[in-house]
């Protein structure tokens, strides 16, 4: 999301409260981790434990202490002044599929914690561009995590953050550099309203033919970078990254201007967690899901 701060009230009305009062987690007792396939539909065994969907590692943020299985999938979610906007239903869908959501701040944190995947939603990276770029320890950490195979799903502001550079008021700021993109913030909307897109190219997140529905609201646009050609979505309604395209996919990274709604794409959460589980198995060097 790349809208001016003056539009915050509109977004609060559109998205409603992003707080979640309870969540479901899963226990895994299968002989091996489930192999990944886009939009996987295999069901999981679910068991409700504790309350609160978000957890913050360490003594300061442990307001929701959960007694969790060590095999619960850990999904990082950017949450700070620069990244704030998520459909509550998306976070709830991840929780129902077994995710433990870990708050991560690219403004404050020195590195990415141990995660199985990362979800970056909307916000105001253009307002905090200097601070985001100056936190080079964190940007190095996120690049290393991606190079190691960690899946990242990014929407709008997330796309901007993953870019190589962000231009705001004529000043170029270094961003995470996960994707070779240059993004420019403009004073007028570049995409605003509902967006509908269809997956028309192979990628690790969605099967070909999948229809994605959500919204876009961005004042930024892509102006350069080699990853701009790596789009996998044909836009049927909306603007996306331009020229009827959206959804940049590079390895296990997916970034688009589309704020997808999980209710309209029910396989999104399960497919995302499947990819996260695959990465966790590779990282841990184990195929066992239960001891």
N, C-alpha and C positions, 0 to 999 in steps of 0.2 A: 504494500500500500504506500502510495506516495502522494498523499493529499496534504494541503496546507493545514496547519494547526487549527485554523478557523473552521475547518470542516469536521472537527472532532465530534461536536455535538451531533451532527448528522449521523456519524458512524456509530455512536453510542445507541442512537435510536434504531439504526438498521440492524446492528448485530446483537443488541441487548447485552445483558450481563455476561461476561466471559468466565465468571466464577463457577466452579463445579463443586457441589456439596458431597458427592459420593461417587465412587467408581467401582468397577468390577475388575478383578485381576484373575489370572489363570494359574493353574498348576499344570506342569507338564510331566507326564510319566510314560512317555513312549520310549521305545528302544532306540530311536534315532531321531535327530532333528528332521523336520519335514523339509524336503527339497523345495526350492523356490520355483514358483511359476507365476507370471503376471496375473494379478487379480485372482489369486488362489482362493478357493472356496471351502477348503477343508475346515471343519469345525474344531474348536478347542474345548477341553474340559474347563469349566469356569467355576470359581468359588469366590464368594465375597469375603474379603478380609479387611477389617478396619474401615476407616472412612477417610475421605480426602483423596483427590486424584493426583495432586501435585506433591512432590517431595523435594526438599532442598538438602543436599548433603552437608554434613557438618553440624556443629552445635547451634549455629545461629538460626538456621532455617528449618529445623526439624519440627515444624508445627504439626505434621501428620506422620507420626512414627508408625510404620506398618510392619507387621511380621510377615515377611514375604519369602517365597521360594527363591533360592539363588538363581534359578533359571528364568525368572521373570524378565521379559524383554524391557530394556532400558532405552526410552526414547527421550532425547534432549529436546527442550522447547525453549527458544529464545524468549526471555521475559525481562524487559527493563524499559527505560524511557524511550528507547529507539524502536522496540519491537513489542507490540501490544495486541494486535488484532488477529483473532482466530474465531472461526465459528465454534461456539460451545459444543455443538453436535459433533464436530470433528474430534475434539479432545475426548468427548464421551465415548465416541466410537473406538478410539484407540484404547481407552480404558477397558471397554467391554471385551476387546480382543486380547487383553492380557498385558497391556503396556503399563509400566511404571513411568510416569512422566517426570523428568528431572528438569527443573528450571536452570537455565544457563543464561549468563549475561555477557555479551561481547563487549560491553562497556566496562564492566567491573572485573570479570574473571581473567586470570592469567593464562589459563589453558582450558581446553575442552576436557571434561571429565571422561571417565571410561563409559562409553555409550555403545549401544547397538545400532543406533540410527539417530538422525537429527532432523527436526521439523522447524523450519523458519517461516514465520507468518508475516503479516503486514505491520506497518508502523511508519516511522519518520526517520529513516537513515540519513536523509538529506539534512535534517536539523542537527544531527549528531555526527556528521561525516568526519569532521576533524578528529574527534575523540575515537571513533571507530577505527580510523586509519592509523592513529598513533598507538593503538594497542597491538603492537607487532608481535608480542609473545602469543597473543590469542590467535591472530591470523595465521601465524606459522603453525600453531597447534592444529587449527582446523584443516589447513592444507595437508599436514602430515596424516591426520585422521582419514581424510578423503583418499589420499594416496595408498593408505593401508586397506582401503575397501569399504569404509563406513558409508552407508547410504545417507543421502541428504535429500529431503523434499522441501523445496523453497517456493514461496508465493510472493510475488510483487516486491516488497521491501527485501525479502530474502534473495530474490534474483539480483537486486541492486547490490546487496552486501557481498554476494559471491563473485561479483564482477571484479575485474582488474582495477578499474578506475571509476569514480563517480564525479561528474562535473556539476558543481553547484555555484551559480552566480559567476560563472567564468573561471572558477578556481577548481583545479583538479585534485581530488583526494584519492589516495591509494585505498583500496578495499581489500577483501580477503584474497583475491587472485585465484580462486578455485576455478573460475571460468574465464576464458579470454574474451572479455566483453568490456566495452566502455559505454557507460550509461550517463545520459545528460538529464538533469532536472530542469523543467521548463515552467513558466508562470501560468500556463493554461493546461487544462486536462488533455491528455493524449489518448485516454481510453476511459469510458465512464458508462456503466450500466451492466446489464446481463451479458454473460459470455457463454457461448455453447461451442464446443470443439469436439472433433472426432480424431482418435488416434489413427494415424495412417502410416506410421513407420515403426520399425522394431525398436524396442527399448526395454529396460528391465523393470519398469513400474506398471505399465498397462499393456494389455493385449491389444493387438490391432483391431480396430472396429469399436473399441470402447468409446462411449459418448460421455463427455465430461460437461457438467453444468455448474455454473456458479456466477460470480460477478467479477468485474474489474473496475478499479478506480485509481488511476495513476497519472501523475504529472511528469513522468519520466519516459524516456525512449532509448532504444539502443542506437548508438551512432557508429560503433566500430567493434572489431573483435572477431576472431576466427570462429568462435563457438556460435556466432549468430546464425550460421548455416545449419546447425544441428537440431533443427526443430522437428518435432514428431507429431504436432497437432495441426489439423486443418480447421481453421476457425470458420464456423458457420454463422455465428452472430457475435459481433464485438470487434475489437481491434487487435488484441494480443500484442506481439512484438512487431506487427506490421506485415503488409503484403499477404494477408490472409493466413498467417502462421502464428504459432505460439508453442510453448513447451520445449525448452532446450534440454536435451538429454545427452549426458556425457558420462559413460560408465554407470556408476551408481548415484549420479547426481541428476535431479530433475528440477528445473526452475522455470517458472512461467509467471505471466501477469494474471493468470486465472486463479481466483480464490475459489477453489473447488468446495462444494458442499457435500459432505459424506452421505446425507440423506438421498441425494440424487445419484450418487455413485457408491452403492452399498459395498462393493468389493474393495474400495480404496484402502481402508484400514487393515483388512486382513492381508492384502497383497503387500502393503508397506511392512507389516510385521514379519511376513514370510521372508522378505529380503533382509530385514534386520537379523532374523534368526540364522540365515545362511551366513552372514558376515560374522556373527558371534561364534558360530561353529568353526569357521575358518580361523578366526583369531585365537580361539581357545584350543584349537587343535584337537577337538573332541567331537565325537558323534553321539555321545550319550546325553540324553536329556534328563535322566534321573539317576541318582546314585543308588 
